Amino acid sequence: MTKNWKFLSFSPFTDGYYDTENQFPAYIYAKARKYFRREYEEKSLIKTREEFEERRDRIKRFFINAIGGLPEEKTPLNDKTSLLAERNGYKIYKVLYESLPKFYVTGLLYIPEKLENETASVLFVSGHAKSAKAHPPYQKVCIDLARNGFVVLAIDPIGQGERLQYWDPKKGEVIRWGTYEHSYAGLQHYLIGSNIAKRFIWDGIRGIDYLIERKEVDPKRIGVTGSSGGGTQTSYLMLVDERISAAAPCTYITSREEYMYTGQAHDAEQNIFGAIKYGLNYDDFLTSFAPKPLLIGAAAYDFFCIEGTLKSYNIAKRIYSLYGAEDKVKLVVGPHVHMYSDYLREAVVNWFRVHLMELEPTFKADKINVEDEDALRVTTSGQVLGDFPSSKTVYHLNLDDWNRVKPMRKKIGNLKSLERYIKDKRREIIELLYLDMNLRDNEIYPRIISTVNLGEYIGEKLFFFSEPGITLTGSVIYNKNGNRKRPAMIVLFENGTDSIEDERSIIESLIREDNLVFVLDVRGVGGV
C-alpha cells in the first residue's frame, strides 16, 4: 500500500485528459500579442516628427525609470593610463577608471600613431565573451579602427574579463562568469525595483567621459559599437547618451515578438520589466537615434532571429524618412551565425570612416595578428578584486541603492492598523503582478480523475481551470476516519505533485493534525 503514494503524481498530458505541456508559454504569448498589436498600431499612426519625438521621449522616460534610474552625479574618474604595447600603426594602453567611487572599470585604449589633430573615437562595449575586451574578434575590430585613425576604448563589462563580481583569490570564480553572474546579480536589482542594465550603461557613459577628456579626441565625433551583449549596451547608450554621433549595434537587434516565439531566454540586463506592456521594442532603440548615422550589423543565422531584425529595420527606415535621412540608417547581414565576424568588422569600420571621418568606405578586412589575452591584463592579478580587495562590487552598489530607497516601516500599534497594513500590501501585490481578481468569479470545473487507496489515508487526483486556457493539477490527501469537515492546508512543493512521494513525512504530519492536505501544481510545475 505504501507504494501507492507515487500514483498521486501525474503522467504527461494530465494523465491523458488535457495537453498542458505548452500552456504556460502559450498563455504568455496570448497576453503579449495584445500589447504587440497595440504597440504596432500606435507606431503606424506616427506621421510627423513631432508625433515621433513625443513617443520617443516617453519611451526614454519609461526605460530610465524601469532600470531604476541613473546616478545624478558624475564622480571623479580617478583614471590611470599606462602604455602596454607599441605596434605597427598604433599603441595600446591599459586603462583603469572608477565609474562610481571605488567601482573600477578595466579597459584598453588604442591610439593611432602620428596623430596631429583631434580625431574621432569609438567606445567598444564587449559581448558575452569571458575575456571581454581581450577576446580576439573584439581585438580585431579595435585594431582596425585604430589603424584607420580612430582612438578606441574597449571596456570590460561586469561579470567578465577582469571584473568578476563574485571572485575569491583562493577559489577563483564563486559564481560562473557572464550570464550566470549577470543573472545572480540581476536578481538583487529586481528586488529593489531596478535592473542591472543601469550598471552597464553607466560604465559606458563614464567611458565616453574618459574619451572626451583625452586631448586626442574630438568630443563631437564619438561612435559606439559592440556585438551580442555589446550590441545591447550600444543600443541602450544610443537611447540615453546624446553625445554619441554614430553607432553600430551588432548581432542583437531583432523584435520582441519574433524573438519570443523562439522560446529563448534573455540575460538579466536585457529583461526590462514592463517593456512589452509599455511598448519598448528593439526598434525603439534604433529610432531614438534618428537622424544620426546608424548601422545595424546582423547575422543571417543568428539566434537573435533575422526576421525580427528586418521588422525593426523597416520601422527605423520609416522614422528616419521623417527626417529625410533614409541614407543614415543601414542594415548589413553577414552570412554566418552569432559573432562579430570579419564581414561585420569591415562594414563597421567603413561606416565610421564615412560618418565620423568623412572618408571613403575603402577598408578591407584582412587577417590580423592579435595579442595574447593574458598579455592584455590591466590588473596584476587578472581581477579587480585581486588588486583592490576593498573595491566595491555590484552587491555594494545595490546595498547603497536599497538604503536610499527602502520604505520606512510604519509601526503597527493595534488591530485596526494591522488590518489596514494587510489590505494595503495585498493591493500593492495585486498591482505589481497585474493580477485580474475578477477571474475569481469564473467557474473552475474541478474534476476528480482518480482515487488512490493509501491505507489509512485517501488520495484524490484532480484538475481544474484557474482561468481560461490554464489547467492546474493537484492531489488531495486526507485521513479516512477523520472529521468530515476539517481545515484544508494548501502545500506547494518545489516540484509540485512530483514531490509527493519524497515529501511524504511532511504530508503525514499535517494529516495527523487533522488537516486535509492539498498538494497544488501551480503552472509550470508538476503535472502542468
C-alpha positions as CSV (number, residue, x, y, z in Angstrom):
1,M,0.0,0.0,0.0
2,T,2.9,2.4,0.7
3,K,3.9,2.3,-3.0
4,N,0.6,3.9,-4.0
5,W,1.9,7.3,-3.0
6,K,3.7,7.6,-6.3
7,F,0.4,7.3,-8.1
8,L,-0.6,10.8,-6.8
9,S,1.8,12.4,-9.3
10,F,0.7,13.0,-12.9
11,S,1.8,11.4,-16.2
12,P,2.1,13.6,-19.3
13,F,-0.9,15.4,-20.7
14,T,-2.6,15.5,-17.3
15,D,-3.0,11.7,-17.2
16,G,-4.3,11.9,-20.8
17,Y,-7.1,14.4,-20.1
18,Y,-5.5,17.7,-21.3
19,D,-2.4,18.7,-23.2
20,T,-0.8,21.2,-20.8
21,E,2.8,20.8,-22.0
22,N,2.9,24.3,-23.6
23,Q,0.1,26.0,-21.9
24,F,2.3,28.4,-19.9
25,P,4.2,29.9,-22.8
26,A,1.0,29.9,-24.9
27,Y,-0.6,32.0,-22.1
28,I,2.3,34.4,-22.1
29,Y,2.2,34.7,-25.9
30,A,-1.5,35.4,-25.9
31,K,-1.1,38.2,-23.3
32,A,1.9,39.6,-25.1
33,R,0.2,39.7,-28.5
34,K,-2.4,42.0,-27.2
35,Y,0.3,44.5,-26.3
36,F,2.2,44.0,-29.5
37,R,-1.0,44.8,-31.5
38,R,-1.4,48.0,-29.5
39,E,2.3,48.9,-30.0
40,Y,2.2,48.4,-33.7
41,E,-1.0,50.3,-34.1
42,E,0.4,53.3,-32.2
43,K,3.6,53.3,-34.3
44,S,1.7,53.1,-37.5
45,L,-0.2,56.3,-36.7
46,I,3.0,58.3,-36.4
47,K,3.1,60.7,-39.3
48,T,5.2,63.6,-38.2
49,R,8.5,64.2,-36.4
50,E,6.6,65.8,-33.5
51,E,4.4,62.7,-33.0
52,F,7.5,60.5,-33.1
53,E,9.5,62.7,-30.7
54,E,6.7,62.8,-28.2
55,R,6.7,58.9,-28.1
56,R,10.5,58.7,-28.1
57,D,10.7,61.0,-25.1
58,R,8.0,58.9,-23.3
59,I,9.8,55.7,-24.1
60,K,13.1,57.1,-22.8
61,R,11.5,58.2,-19.5
62,F,9.9,54.7,-19.1
63,F,13.3,53.0,-19.8
64,I,15.3,55.0,-17.3
65,N,12.6,54.6,-14.7
66,A,12.4,50.8,-15.4
67,I,16.1,50.3,-14.8
68,G,15.9,52.2,-11.5
69,G,17.3,55.5,-12.8
70,L,20.9,56.5,-13.4
71,P,23.3,58.3,-11.0
72,E,22.7,62.0,-10.7
73,E,26.3,62.9,-10.1
74,K,29.4,62.1,-12.1
75,T,32.1,61.5,-9.6
76,P,35.9,61.8,-10.4
77,L,37.1,59.0,-12.7
78,N,40.4,58.8,-10.9
79,D,41.7,57.2,-14.2
80,K,45.0,55.6,-14.6
81,T,46.5,55.1,-18.0
82,S,49.8,53.4,-18.8
83,L,51.5,52.1,-22.0
84,L,51.1,48.4,-22.6
85,A,52.4,47.8,-26.1
86,E,53.6,49.6,-29.3
87,R,52.5,48.0,-32.5
88,N,52.7,48.9,-36.2
89,G,50.4,52.0,-36.6
90,Y,49.0,52.2,-33.1
91,K,49.8,51.9,-29.4
92,I,47.8,50.0,-26.7
93,Y,47.4,51.5,-23.2
94,K,46.0,50.0,-20.0
95,V,43.1,52.0,-18.6
96,L,41.5,51.8,-15.1
97,Y,38.8,54.3,-14.1
98,E,36.1,54.5,-11.4
99,S,32.6,54.8,-12.9
100,L,31.4,55.2,-9.3
101,P,33.6,55.6,-6.3
102,K,35.7,52.5,-5.8
103,F,33.8,50.7,-8.6
104,Y,36.6,50.0,-11.1
105,V,36.3,49.6,-14.9
106,T,39.2,47.9,-16.8
107,G,39.8,48.9,-20.4
108,L,42.2,49.0,-23.3
109,L,42.9,52.2,-25.1
110,Y,44.1,52.1,-28.7
111,I,45.7,55.3,-30.1
112,P,46.8,55.7,-33.7
113,E,50.4,56.8,-34.3
114,K,51.3,60.2,-35.6
115,L,48.1,62.0,-34.6
116,E,48.5,65.7,-35.2
117,N,44.9,66.9,-34.5
118,E,41.8,65.8,-32.6
119,T,40.3,62.7,-34.1
120,A,37.1,60.6,-33.9
121,S,36.9,58.0,-31.2
122,V,34.9,54.8,-30.7
123,L,33.7,53.2,-27.4
124,F,33.8,49.4,-27.9
125,V,31.5,47.5,-25.5
126,S,32.0,43.8,-25.1
127,G,29.6,41.0,-25.6
128,H,29.4,37.7,-23.7
129,A,33.0,36.5,-24.1
130,K,34.8,35.6,-20.9
131,S,37.9,37.6,-21.8
132,A,35.7,40.5,-22.9
133,K,37.9,43.4,-24.2
134,A,40.7,40.8,-24.9
135,H,38.5,38.5,-26.9
136,P,40.4,38.0,-30.3
137,P,37.4,39.0,-32.6
138,Y,36.9,42.2,-30.5
139,Q,40.6,43.0,-30.6
140,K,40.5,42.8,-34.4
141,V,37.7,45.5,-34.5
142,C,39.7,47.8,-32.2
143,I,43.0,47.3,-34.0
144,D,41.4,48.0,-37.4
145,L,39.6,51.1,-36.1
146,A,42.9,52.4,-34.7
147,R,44.7,51.7,-38.0
148,N,42.1,53.8,-39.6
149,G,42.7,56.7,-37.4
150,F,40.3,56.2,-34.5
151,V,41.0,56.4,-30.8
152,V,39.3,53.3,-29.3
153,L,38.4,52.5,-25.7
154,A,37.4,48.8,-25.2
155,I,36.0,48.1,-21.7
156,D,35.2,45.0,-19.7
157,P,31.5,44.7,-18.5
158,I,30.8,43.4,-15.1
159,G,31.0,39.7,-14.7
160,Q,33.6,39.3,-17.5
161,G,37.2,40.0,-18.2
162,E,38.9,41.4,-15.1
163,R,35.6,42.4,-13.4
164,L,34.2,39.3,-11.9
165,Q,31.9,40.4,-9.1
166,Y,32.0,37.1,-7.3
167,W,35.6,36.1,-7.2
168,D,37.8,34.8,-4.4
169,P,41.6,34.9,-4.6
170,K,41.8,31.2,-3.4
171,K,38.8,29.7,-5.1
172,G,38.5,31.9,-8.3
173,E,35.0,32.2,-9.7
174,V,32.4,31.8,-7.0
175,I,29.6,32.3,-9.4
176,R,30.2,31.4,-13.0
177,W,31.2,34.3,-15.2
178,G,28.9,36.0,-17.8
179,T,25.2,35.3,-17.9
180,Y,25.2,33.3,-14.7
181,E,26.8,36.2,-12.8
182,H,24.6,38.8,-14.5
183,S,21.5,36.8,-13.6
184,Y,22.7,36.3,-10.0
185,A,23.4,40.0,-9.5
186,G,20.4,40.9,-11.6
187,L,18.1,39.3,-9.1
188,Q,19.3,41.6,-6.4
189,H,18.4,44.6,-8.7
190,Y,14.9,43.2,-9.3
191,L,14.2,43.1,-5.5
192,I,14.8,46.8,-5.2
193,G,12.9,47.7,-8.3
194,S,15.9,48.3,-10.6
195,N,17.8,46.5,-13.3
196,I,21.5,45.5,-13.7
197,A,21.4,47.3,-17.1
198,K,22.0,50.6,-15.2
199,R,25.5,49.4,-14.3
200,F,26.4,48.5,-17.9
201,I,25.0,51.8,-19.1
202,W,26.8,54.0,-16.5
203,D,30.1,52.2,-17.1
204,G,29.7,53.1,-20.8
205,I,28.7,56.7,-20.1
206,R,31.7,57.2,-18.0
207,G,33.8,55.5,-20.7
208,I,32.7,58.3,-23.1
209,D,33.6,60.8,-20.4
210,Y,37.1,59.3,-20.3
211,L,37.4,59.6,-24.1
212,I,36.2,63.2,-24.2
213,E,38.8,64.2,-21.5
214,R,41.6,63.0,-23.7
215,K,43.4,65.6,-25.8
216,E,43.4,63.3,-28.9
217,V,39.6,63.1,-29.0
218,D,37.1,65.3,-30.8
219,P,34.1,65.3,-28.5
220,K,31.8,65.9,-31.4
221,R,32.8,62.6,-33.2
222,I,32.0,59.8,-30.8
223,G,31.0,56.3,-32.0
224,V,29.8,53.2,-30.2
225,T,29.8,49.6,-31.3
226,G,29.6,46.1,-29.8
227,S,28.2,42.6,-30.6
228,S,25.7,40.5,-28.8
229,G,25.7,41.8,-25.2
230,G,27.8,44.6,-26.6
231,G,25.0,45.2,-29.1
232,T,22.7,45.5,-26.2
233,Q,24.9,48.1,-24.5
234,T,25.3,50.0,-27.7
235,S,21.5,50.2,-28.1
236,Y,20.9,51.4,-24.6
237,L,23.6,54.0,-24.9
238,M,22.1,55.2,-28.2
239,L,18.9,55.9,-26.2
240,V,20.3,57.7,-23.2
241,D,23.6,59.4,-24.2
242,E,23.1,62.2,-26.8
243,R,26.8,62.8,-27.2
244,I,27.1,59.7,-29.5
245,S,27.4,60.8,-33.1
246,A,27.3,57.4,-34.9
247,A,26.6,53.8,-33.8
248,A,26.8,50.2,-34.9
249,P,25.0,47.7,-32.7
250,C,25.7,44.2,-34.0
251,T,24.1,40.8,-33.6
252,Y,21.5,41.9,-31.1
253,I,18.7,43.8,-32.9
254,T,15.6,41.7,-33.5
255,S,12.0,42.1,-32.5
256,R,10.4,41.2,-29.2
257,E,7.5,39.3,-30.8
258,E,9.7,37.3,-33.2
259,Y,12.3,36.5,-30.5
260,M,9.6,35.5,-28.1
261,Y,8.4,32.7,-30.4
262,T,11.9,31.2,-30.4
263,G,11.3,30.4,-26.7
264,Q,14.8,31.6,-25.7
265,A,15.8,33.4,-22.6
266,H,17.5,36.8,-22.3
267,D,20.3,37.9,-19.9
268,A,19.3,39.9,-16.9
269,E,20.3,43.3,-18.3
270,Q,18.1,42.5,-21.4
271,N,15.0,41.8,-19.4
272,I,13.3,45.2,-18.9
273,F,10.2,44.8,-16.7
274,G,7.1,46.2,-18.4
275,A,8.8,46.5,-21.8
276,I,6.1,44.6,-23.7
277,K,3.3,46.2,-21.8
278,Y,4.5,49.8,-22.3
279,G,5.7,49.2,-25.9
280,L,9.5,49.3,-25.6
281,N,10.9,47.3,-28.5
282,Y,14.2,46.8,-30.3
283,D,13.2,49.3,-33.0
284,D,12.8,52.0,-30.3
285,F,16.5,52.0,-29.6
286,L,17.1,52.4,-33.3
287,T,14.6,55.2,-33.9
288,S,15.7,57.0,-30.8
289,F,19.0,57.7,-32.6
290,A,17.4,59.3,-35.7
291,P,18.6,61.1,-37.7
292,K,22.2,60.3,-36.7
293,P,24.1,57.6,-38.7
294,L,23.2,54.1,-37.6
295,L,24.5,50.8,-38.9
296,I,22.7,47.6,-37.8
297,G,25.0,44.6,-38.0
298,A,23.2,41.3,-38.2
299,A,24.0,37.6,-38.7
300,A,21.8,35.7,-41.1
301,Y,21.8,32.5,-38.9
302,D,21.7,34.2,-35.5
303,F,19.5,33.1,-32.6
304,F,18.6,36.8,-32.5
305,C,16.3,35.9,-35.4
306,I,16.8,37.8,-38.6
307,E,13.0,38.2,-39.4
308,G,12.8,40.3,-36.2
309,T,15.8,42.3,-37.3
310,L,14.2,43.1,-40.7
311,K,11.0,44.2,-39.0
312,S,12.8,46.6,-36.7
313,Y,15.0,47.9,-39.6
314,N,11.9,48.7,-41.6
315,I,10.3,50.6,-38.8
316,A,13.6,52.5,-38.3
317,K,13.7,53.4,-42.0
318,R,10.2,54.9,-41.9
319,I,11.1,57.1,-38.9
320,Y,14.4,58.1,-40.5
321,S,12.4,59.2,-43.5
322,L,10.5,61.7,-41.4
323,Y,13.9,63.5,-41.1
324,G,14.8,63.0,-44.8
325,A,17.7,60.8,-43.5
326,E,16.9,57.3,-45.0
327,D,20.6,57.1,-46.1
328,K,21.7,57.4,-42.5
329,V,20.3,54.0,-41.4
330,K,21.6,50.8,-43.0
331,L,21.4,47.1,-42.4
332,V,24.2,44.7,-43.2
333,V,23.7,40.9,-42.8
334,G,26.6,38.6,-42.6
335,P,26.2,35.0,-43.9
336,H,27.1,33.4,-40.6
337,V,26.0,32.5,-37.1
338,H,26.1,34.8,-34.0
339,M,29.5,36.5,-34.0
340,Y,31.3,39.8,-34.6
341,S,32.7,38.5,-37.9
342,D,35.2,39.8,-40.3
343,Y,32.3,40.7,-42.6
344,L,30.7,42.9,-39.9
345,R,34.1,44.3,-38.9
346,E,34.7,45.6,-42.4
347,A,31.2,47.1,-42.6
348,V,31.5,48.8,-39.2
349,V,35.0,50.3,-39.8
350,N,33.8,51.7,-43.2
351,W,30.6,53.1,-41.6
352,F,32.6,55.0,-39.0
353,R,35.1,56.1,-41.7
354,V,32.3,57.7,-43.7
355,H,30.3,59.2,-40.9
356,L,33.0,60.2,-38.4
357,M,35.9,60.8,-40.7
358,E,34.3,61.8,-44.0
359,L,36.5,59.2,-45.7
360,E,35.6,56.8,-48.5
361,P,34.5,53.3,-47.4
362,T,37.6,51.6,-48.9
363,F,38.7,49.5,-45.9
364,K,39.0,45.7,-46.5
365,A,39.1,43.3,-43.6
366,D,42.2,41.0,-43.7
367,K,44.0,38.6,-41.5
368,I,45.2,40.3,-38.4
369,N,47.5,39.4,-35.5
370,V,46.1,39.9,-32.1
371,E,47.6,39.9,-28.6
372,D,47.6,37.0,-26.2
373,E,44.6,37.5,-23.9
374,D,46.7,37.3,-20.7
375,A,49.1,40.0,-22.1
376,L,46.3,42.5,-22.1
377,R,45.6,42.4,-18.4
378,V,45.1,45.8,-16.8
379,T,45.4,44.4,-13.2
380,T,48.4,42.4,-11.9
381,S,46.3,39.6,-10.5
382,G,43.9,39.4,-13.5
383,Q,41.0,40.6,-11.4
384,V,40.0,44.0,-9.9
385,L,39.1,42.2,-6.7
386,G,42.6,40.7,-6.6
387,D,44.3,44.0,-6.9
388,F,41.7,46.1,-4.9
389,P,40.1,43.8,-2.3
390,S,38.3,46.7,-0.8
391,S,36.8,47.9,-4.0
392,K,33.0,48.0,-4.4
393,T,31.1,45.3,-6.2
394,V,27.5,45.3,-7.6
395,Y,26.4,43.9,-4.3
396,H,27.7,47.1,-2.5
397,L,26.1,49.3,-5.1
398,N,22.7,47.6,-4.6
399,L,23.1,47.9,-0.9
400,D,23.7,51.6,-1.3
401,D,20.6,51.9,-3.5
402,W,18.5,50.0,-1.1
403,N,19.5,52.2,1.8
404,R,18.4,55.2,-0.3
405,V,15.0,53.8,-1.5
406,K,13.8,51.5,1.2
407,P,10.5,52.5,2.7
408,M,10.1,53.3,6.4
409,R,8.2,50.6,8.1
410,K,5.2,52.0,9.9
411,K,4.6,50.9,13.4
412,I,1.6,48.6,13.7
413,G,0.1,49.5,17.1
414,N,-3.3,47.9,17.1
415,L,-5.6,45.5,15.2
416,K,-7.1,48.2,13.0
417,S,-3.7,49.4,11.8
418,L,-2.7,45.7,11.2
419,E,-5.8,45.2,9.1
420,R,-5.1,48.4,7.1
421,Y,-1.5,47.3,6.5
422,I,-2.6,43.9,5.2
423,K,-5.1,45.5,2.9
424,D,-2.5,47.9,1.5
425,K,0.0,45.2,0.9
426,R,-2.5,43.0,-0.7
427,R,-3.4,45.8,-3.1
428,E,0.2,46.6,-3.9
429,I,1.0,42.9,-4.7
430,I,-2.0,42.7,-7.0
431,E,-0.9,45.8,-8.8
432,L,2.7,44.7,-9.0
433,L,1.8,41.3,-10.5
434,Y,-1.0,42.7,-12.8
435,L,-3.5,40.2,-11.3
436,D,-7.1,40.3,-12.6
437,M,-9.0,39.5,-9.5
438,N,-12.3,39.4,-11.5
439,L,-11.2,36.0,-12.7
440,R,-12.1,34.6,-9.3
441,D,-15.8,34.7,-10.4
442,N,-15.2,32.2,-13.2
443,E,-16.2,28.6,-12.9
444,I,-13.2,26.3,-12.3
445,Y,-14.9,22.9,-13.2
446,P,-12.9,20.7,-10.8
447,R,-12.7,17.0,-11.8
448,I,-11.5,14.2,-9.6
449,I,-10.0,11.7,-12.1
450,S,-8.5,9.1,-9.7
451,T,-8.9,7.9,-6.1
452,V,-5.9,6.2,-4.6
453,N,-6.1,3.9,-1.5
454,L,-3.2,4.8,0.9
455,G,-4.2,2.5,3.7
456,E,-5.4,4.8,6.5
457,Y,-5.5,7.7,4.0
458,I,-7.3,8.5,0.8
459,G,-5.7,10.4,-2.1
460,E,-7.7,12.1,-4.8
461,K,-6.1,13.4,-8.0
462,L,-7.9,16.3,-9.7
463,F,-7.6,19.1,-12.2
464,F,-9.4,22.3,-12.7
465,F,-9.2,25.6,-14.7
466,S,-7.8,28.5,-12.8
467,E,-8.5,30.9,-15.7
468,P,-9.3,30.4,-19.4
469,G,-6.6,28.3,-21.1
470,I,-4.9,27.3,-17.8
471,T,-5.3,23.8,-16.4
472,L,-4.0,23.1,-12.9
473,T,-3.5,19.8,-11.2
474,G,-3.3,18.7,-7.6
475,S,-3.7,15.8,-5.2
476,V,-5.9,15.9,-2.1
477,I,-4.9,13.6,0.8
478,Y,-6.8,13.1,4.0
479,N,-7.5,10.6,6.8
480,K,-10.3,8.1,6.1
481,N,-11.6,8.3,9.6
482,G,-11.1,12.0,10.4
483,N,-13.8,14.7,10.7
484,R,-15.9,15.1,7.6
485,K,-15.2,18.8,7.6
486,R,-11.6,19.7,8.5
487,P,-9.1,22.5,7.9
488,A,-7.6,22.5,4.4
489,M,-3.8,23.0,4.0
490,I,-2.5,24.0,0.6
491,V,1.0,22.7,0.2
492,L,3.4,24.0,-2.5
493,F,6.5,21.8,-3.2
494,E,9.4,22.8,-5.4
495,N,8.3,20.1,-7.9
496,G,4.6,20.0,-7.0
497,T,2.9,16.7,-7.0
498,D,6.1,15.1,-8.4
499,S,7.5,15.6,-4.9
500,I,4.7,13.8,-3.0
501,E,6.5,10.5,-2.5
502,D,9.7,12.2,-1.3
503,E,7.8,14.6,1.0
504,R,5.5,12.0,2.4
505,S,6.6,12.6,6.0
506,I,5.6,16.3,5.9
507,I,2.3,15.4,4.4
508,E,1.5,12.8,7.0
509,S,2.5,15.1,9.8
510,L,-0.1,17.6,8.6
511,I,-2.8,14.9,8.2
512,R,-2.2,13.7,11.7
513,E,-3.1,17.2,12.9
514,D,-6.5,16.5,11.2
515,N,-5.8,18.7,8.1
516,L,-6.9,17.9,4.6
517,V,-3.8,18.4,2.5
518,F,-4.0,19.8,-1.0
519,V,-0.7,19.5,-2.9
520,L,-1.1,22.0,-5.7
521,D,0.7,22.2,-9.0
522,V,1.0,25.9,-10.0
523,R,1.5,26.4,-13.7
524,G,4.9,25.2,-14.9
525,V,5.3,22.7,-12.0
526,G,4.4,19.0,-11.6
527,G,1.5,17.9,-13.7
528,V,1.3,21.2,-15.6
